[in-house]
C-alpha cells in the first residue's frame, strides 16, 4: 500500500473513532441526565419534607408560620393560608395571602361539610396580587375536619391545582394525625412514669423513715445525712421534668436509694459498682434502672440472714450501652423466667407466674418503655437459675434520634 493511501486510511479510521466517541459521550450524558418528571418529583418530595416537621407539633399559629412558605412553594400559587376549625386564620403567606380573610366563609363551610370549596375572591387592585379565586380544602384528621387549607390563585384554576390542593390537604392531615399520635404516646409515657412512681414501695419509704428515726438519738449527724439523702431521692423520683434523663442522674439517685438501704440492713447488704465514665451521658428513660435495683435488693436478701451482694454495672458496647443489675440471691426457675425477648413473654413471666408479678416492681413497665423509646431490638433480658441469683440486663443505644434528656 502506498504512503498516501495508508495516510488516508489512518485519517478515515481516526474520523470513525472520533465519531464513535462523540456519539458515545452524548449517549452517556443522555443516560446520566434524569428525566424532568423525576427531578420535579424529587423537588416536590424535598419541599413536602420541609413542610412536614412543623405540622407534627399540631395545627398552631407557629406551625402554620413555619410550614406555609414550603406549602406555597409546593403549590406555586400567589398565596396560601391555614385556618383552624373555628374559622380563624392561623397564618398566611405570599403576596396574595392577605385574601385569606375573604375566604373564611368558604373555610368554615369546608370544615362543616368536610368537602372542598371553590369560591371567587374580590380583587384588591394591587399590581403584585393576581388573586381572584380560592380553593379551600378541609384538613381531615380521623373522621373530623380540624381546619382548612386555603389556596389563593388567579382566574385560571385548572384541575391540576384543584387536585394538588386536595393532595396537599391530605398530606397536612396525615402530619396532624402523627402529631396526635405523638401526643398520645407522650401521654402514655407520662402515665407509665406515674404508675412506676406509684409502685415505689411504701414499705421502703416507711422503713427508710424508721431507719432515720433510729439514728436521731444515737447519731444525730448520721440521721441528718440520711434525711437529706431521702429528700433528694424522693425529689428526683417524683419530679415533673419529663420522660428521659441521663444515666449519671439515674445512677446518682440509685446511690441515694442504696445508701438508705445500707443504713437499714448494715453489713447484710453489699454493693458493687462498675460504671464506665464514658456512658454516664447516655440518655435513658426516667426511672428505668432504679426499679431493677429495688428488685435486686428485695430478692437478693430475701430468706438470707447472712445478706447478699448487689452489683450495678454500665458498660460501653460500641453503639450501645449495656446496663446490668445482678444479685446473688436465691434466683428463679429459668423455665419461668428465661431470657426475655419480647413484651408478651415478659408479661407472662413476670406478670402472672406465681407471685412474681406482685414482687417484681415495674419490670414490665421498664421493658415496655425501653421498646417504645428505642425499638423492638431493645428492652430487658433476665438471666437466672435456682441458687444462682438473678441478673437483669438493659441494652439501649448511646444515641437515638429525637431522644434527649429533660432538664
C-alpha positions in Angstrom: 0.0 0.0 0.0 1.4 3.4 -1.0 2.2 6.0 1.6 -0.6 8.4 0.5 -3.2 5.7 0.6 -2.0 4.5 4.0 -2.4 8.1 5.3 -5.9 8.3 4.0 -6.8 5.0 5.7 -5.4 6.3 9.0 -7.4 9.6 8.8 -10.5 7.6 8.0 -10.1 5.4 11.0 -9.4 8.4 13.3 -12.6 10.1 12.0 -14.6 6.9 12.7 -13.2 6.6 16.2 -13.9 10.3 16.8 -17.5 9.9 15.7 -18.0 6.9 17.9 -16.5 8.7 20.9 -18.7 11.8 20.3 -21.9 9.8 19.9 -21.0 7.6 22.8 -20.4 10.7 25.0 -23.8 12.1 24.0 -25.4 8.8 24.8 -23.8 8.6 28.2 -24.8 12.2 29.0 -28.3 11.5 27.8 -28.5 8.4 30.1 -27.0 10.3 33.1 -29.5 13.2 32.9 -32.6 12.4 34.9 -35.9 12.8 33.1 -37.7 16.1 34.0 -40.5 14.2 35.8 -38.1 12.5 38.1 -36.4 15.8 39.0 -39.8 17.5 39.6 -40.9 14.7 41.8 -37.7 14.8 43.8 -38.1 18.6 44.4 -41.7 18.2 45.4 -40.8 15.5 47.9 -38.0 17.6 49.3 -40.3 20.6 49.7 -43.0 18.5 51.4 -40.4 17.1 53.7 -39.6 20.6 54.8 -43.3 21.4 55.5 -44.0 18.2 57.4 -41.9 18.6 60.7 -43.5 21.9 61.9 -47.0 20.4 61.4 -46.0 17.4 63.6 -46.3 19.9 66.5 -50.1 20.3 65.8 -52.2 22.9 64.0 -50.9 26.1 65.6 -50.0 29.6 64.5 -46.3 28.8 64.9 -46.6 25.6 62.9 -48.5 27.4 60.2 -45.9 30.2 60.0 -43.1 27.6 59.5 -44.9 25.3 57.1 -46.7 27.8 54.8 -43.7 29.1 52.9 -42.9 25.5 51.9 -46.6 24.7 51.1 -46.7 27.8 48.8 -43.6 26.6 47.0 -45.1 23.2 46.6 -48.4 24.6 45.1 -46.8 27.5 43.2 -49.6 30.0 43.9 -49.8 33.7 44.9 -50.9 32.9 48.4 -51.8 30.1 50.9 -53.3 30.1 54.4 -54.3 27.7 57.1 -57.3 28.1 59.4 -58.5 26.2 62.4 -61.8 24.5 63.0 -63.4 27.7 64.2 -62.5 29.6 61.0 -59.6 31.7 62.5 -56.6 32.3 60.2 -53.6 30.7 61.8 -51.2 32.0 59.2 -50.9 33.2 55.6 -48.0 33.6 53.1 -47.4 35.1 49.8 -48.3 38.4 48.1 -51.9 37.2 47.9 -52.0 35.9 51.4 -54.0 38.9 52.7 -57.0 37.5 50.8 -57.3 34.6 53.4 -59.8 36.7 55.4 -62.0 36.9 52.3 -62.1 33.1 52.1 -63.0 32.5 55.7 -66.7 31.8 55.0 -65.6 29.1 52.5 -63.2 27.7 55.0 -65.9 27.5 57.6 -68.2 25.7 55.1 -65.4 23.3 54.1 -64.9 22.4 57.8 -68.6 22.0 58.3 -69.4 19.7 55.4 -65.9 18.1 55.0 -65.7 19.0 51.3 -63.6 21.2 49.1 -64.9 24.6 48.2 -64.1 26.8 45.1 -65.1 30.4 45.5 -64.4 33.8 43.9 -62.4 36.4 45.7 -62.8 40.1 45.2 -59.7 41.6 43.5 -57.8 44.0 45.6 -56.3 46.0 42.8 -52.7 45.6 43.9 -50.3 45.2 41.0 -48.5 42.3 42.7 -51.6 40.4 43.6 -53.4 38.4 40.9 -55.8 36.6 43.3 -59.4 36.3 42.2 -60.2 32.6 43.2 -59.7 30.5 46.3 -59.6 26.7 46.6 -60.4 25.6 50.1 -59.9 22.0 51.3 -60.7 20.7 54.7 -58.0 19.2 56.9 -59.3 15.8 57.9 -57.8 14.0 61.0 -59.5 10.7 61.7 -63.1 11.4 60.7 -63.3 15.1 61.6 -62.2 18.3 60.0 -59.8 20.3 62.2 -59.2 23.2 59.9 -58.8 24.2 56.3 -56.1 24.8 53.6 -56.8 28.0 51.6 -55.1 28.2 48.3 -55.3 31.6 46.7 -55.0 31.7 42.9 -55.6 33.7 39.8 -58.6 33.4 37.5 -57.3 30.3 35.8 -57.9 27.5 38.3 -57.5 24.2 36.5 -57.9 20.6 37.5 -54.2 20.2 38.4 -54.3 23.0 41.1 -57.5 21.5 42.5 -56.0 18.1 42.7 -52.8 19.4 44.1 -54.8 21.3 46.8 -56.7 18.1 47.8 -53.4 16.1 48.0 -51.7 18.8 50.0 -54.6 19.0 52.4 -54.4 15.2 52.8 -50.7 15.4 53.4 -51.3 18.1 56.1 -54.0 15.9 57.7 -51.6 13.0 57.9 -49.0 15.1 59.6 -51.6 16.3 62.1 -52.6 12.7 62.8 -49.0 11.9 63.5 -48.9 14.9 65.9 -51.9 13.4 67.7 -50.1 10.1 67.8 -47.0 11.7 69.2 -49.1 13.4 71.9 -50.9 10.2 72.7 -47.5 8.4 73.0 -46.3 11.2 75.3 -49.4 10.9 77.4 -48.9 7.2 77.7 -45.3 7.6 78.7 -46.3 10.1 81.4 -48.9 7.7 82.6 -46.4 4.9 82.8 -44.0 7.0 84.8 -46.8 7.9 87.2 -47.6 4.2 87.5 -44.0 3.5 88.2 -43.8 6.2 90.9 -46.9 4.7 92.5 -45.1 1.3 92.6 -42.2 2.7 94.6 -42.6 0.6 97.7 -44.5 2.3 100.5 -42.6 -0.2 102.7 -39.3 1.3 101.5 -40.5 4.8 102.5 -41.7 3.6 105.9 -38.5 1.6 106.5 -36.3 4.5 105.4 -38.0 6.9 107.8 -37.9 4.4 110.6 -34.2 3.8 110.0 -33.6 7.6 110.0 -35.6 7.9 113.3 -33.4 5.2 114.9 -30.3 7.4 114.4 -31.9 10.6 115.8 -30.7 10.0 119.4 -27.7 7.7 118.9 -26.1 9.5 115.9 -27.8 12.8 115.0 -25.3 13.7 112.3 -25.9 10.4 110.6 -29.7 10.9 110.9 -29.3 14.3 109.3 -27.3 12.9 106.4 -29.8 10.1 105.7 -32.7 12.6 105.9 -31.0 14.7 103.2 -30.4 11.6 101.1 -34.1 10.6 101.5 -35.2 14.1 100.5 -33.0 14.0 97.4 -34.2 10.6 96.5 -37.9 11.5 96.7 -37.4 14.8 94.9 -35.8 13.0 91.9 -38.3 10.1 91.9 -41.4 12.4 92.0 -40.0 15.2 89.8 -42.1 16.5 86.9 -39.3 17.2 84.4 -40.1 14.6 81.7 -39.6 11.1 80.5 -35.9 11.0 79.9 -32.8 11.7 82.0 -29.1 10.9 81.9 -27.5 7.7 83.2 -25.4 9.9 85.5 -28.6 11.3 87.2 -30.2 7.9 87.3 -27.1 6.3 88.9 -26.9 9.2 91.4 -30.4 8.5 92.5 -29.7 4.8 92.8 -26.7 5.6 95.0 -29.0 7.6 97.4 -31.5 4.7 97.4 -28.7 2.2 98.3 -27.4 4.5 101.0 -30.7 4.4 102.7 -31.0 0.6 102.3 -27.5 0.0 103.6 -28.3 2.1 106.7 -31.2 -0.2 107.3 -29.5 -3.6 106.5 -26.0 -2.7 107.6 -23.4 -5.3 106.6 -26.1 -7.6 105.2 -26.2 -5.6 102.1 -23.0 -5.2 100.0 -23.0 -3.1 96.8 -20.5 -3.3 93.9 -20.3 -0.6 91.2 -18.8 -1.0 87.7 -19.8 2.1 85.7 -17.7 3.2 82.7 -17.4 7.0 82.8 -17.9 7.3 79.0 -21.6 6.1 79.3 -22.7 8.5 82.0 -24.0 10.9 79.4 -26.2 8.3 77.8 -29.9 9.2 77.8 -32.2 6.7 79.5 -35.9 6.6 80.3 -36.6 8.2 83.7 -36.7 5.6 86.5 -35.5 2.8 84.1 -32.8 1.4 86.3 -33.9 2.2 89.9 -36.8 -0.4 89.9 -34.2 -3.1 88.8 -32.0 -2.2 91.8 -35.0 -2.3 94.2 -35.9 -5.8 92.9 -32.3 -6.9 93.3 -32.2 -5.7 96.9 -35.5 -7.3 97.7 -34.8 -10.6 96.2 -31.0 -10.7 96.9 -31.6 -10.5 100.6 -34.9 -12.5 100.8 -34.5 -15.5 103.1 -30.8 -14.9 103.6 -29.9 -13.9 107.2 -26.3 -13.5 106.1 -27.3 -10.9 103.5 -26.3 -10.6 99.8 -24.5 -8.5 97.2 -26.0 -6.3 94.5 -23.8 -5.4 91.5 -24.7 -2.4 89.3 -22.7 -2.2 86.1 -22.8 0.0 82.9 -20.5 -0.7 80.0 -19.7 0.8 76.6 -20.7 -1.7 73.9 -19.9 0.1 70.7 -23.1 1.9 69.5 -24.9 0.6 72.6 -24.8 1.0 76.4 -25.3 -2.2 78.4 -26.6 -1.8 82.0 -26.9 -4.8 84.3 -28.2 -5.2 87.8 -27.3 -8.5 89.5 -27.9 -10.1 92.9 -26.6 -13.3 94.4 -29.9 -14.3 95.9 -32.0 -17.5 95.5 -32.6 -16.9 91.8 -35.6 -18.3 89.9 -36.5 -21.2 87.7 -35.3 -20.4 84.1 -38.4 -22.2 82.8 -40.5 -19.5 84.5 -38.2 -16.5 83.8 -35.8 -17.2 81.0 -34.2 -14.7 78.6 -37.0 -12.2 78.0 -37.1 -11.3 74.3 -40.5 -9.7 73.9 -43.1 -7.9 75.8 -45.6 -10.8 75.7 -43.0 -13.2 77.3 -42.2 -10.6 79.9 -45.8 -10.2 80.7 -46.3 -13.9 81.1 -43.1 -14.4 83.0 -43.1 -11.5 85.4 -46.8 -10.5 85.5 -48.6 -13.7 86.1 -46.3 -16.5 87.1 -46.9 -17.4 90.7 -46.2 -14.4 93.0 -43.6 -12.9 90.7 -45.9 -10.2 89.4 -46.5 -8.7 92.8 -42.9 -8.9 93.9 -41.2 -7.5 90.8 -41.6 -3.7 90.8 -42.2 -2.2 87.4 -40.2 -4.6 85.2 -42.8 -4.8 82.5 -43.2 -1.1 82.7 -39.5 -0.5 82.2 -39.4 -3.1 79.4 -42.3 -1.5 77.5 -40.9 2.0 77.8 -37.5 0.9 76.5 -39.0 -0.7 73.5 -41.3 2.3 72.9 -38.4 4.7 73.0 -35.7 2.7 71.1 -37.5 -0.1 69.2 -38.1 -3.8 69.4 -34.3 -4.6 69.4 -34.0 -3.1 72.9 -35.5 -4.0 76.3 -34.8 -6.2 79.3 -33.2 -9.6 79.4 -33.4 -11.7 82.6 -30.7 -14.4 83.3 -31.4 -16.5 86.4 -31.3 -20.1 87.8 -32.2 -21.6 91.2 -29.5 -20.8 93.7 -27.5 -18.7 91.1 -29.1 -15.3 91.7 -30.7 -13.0 89.1 -29.2 -10.7 86.5 -31.3 -8.2 84.6 -29.7 -6.7 81.5 -30.7 -3.5 79.8 -29.3 -2.7 76.3 -30.0 0.7 74.8 -28.4 2.9 72.1 -25.9 5.5 73.2 -27.6 7.9 70.7 -31.2 7.8 69.4 -32.8 10.4 67.1 -35.2 12.7 69.0 -34.3 11.3 72.4 -32.8 13.9 74.7 -32.6 14.3 78.5 -35.2 16.6 80.0 -33.9 19.4 82.2 
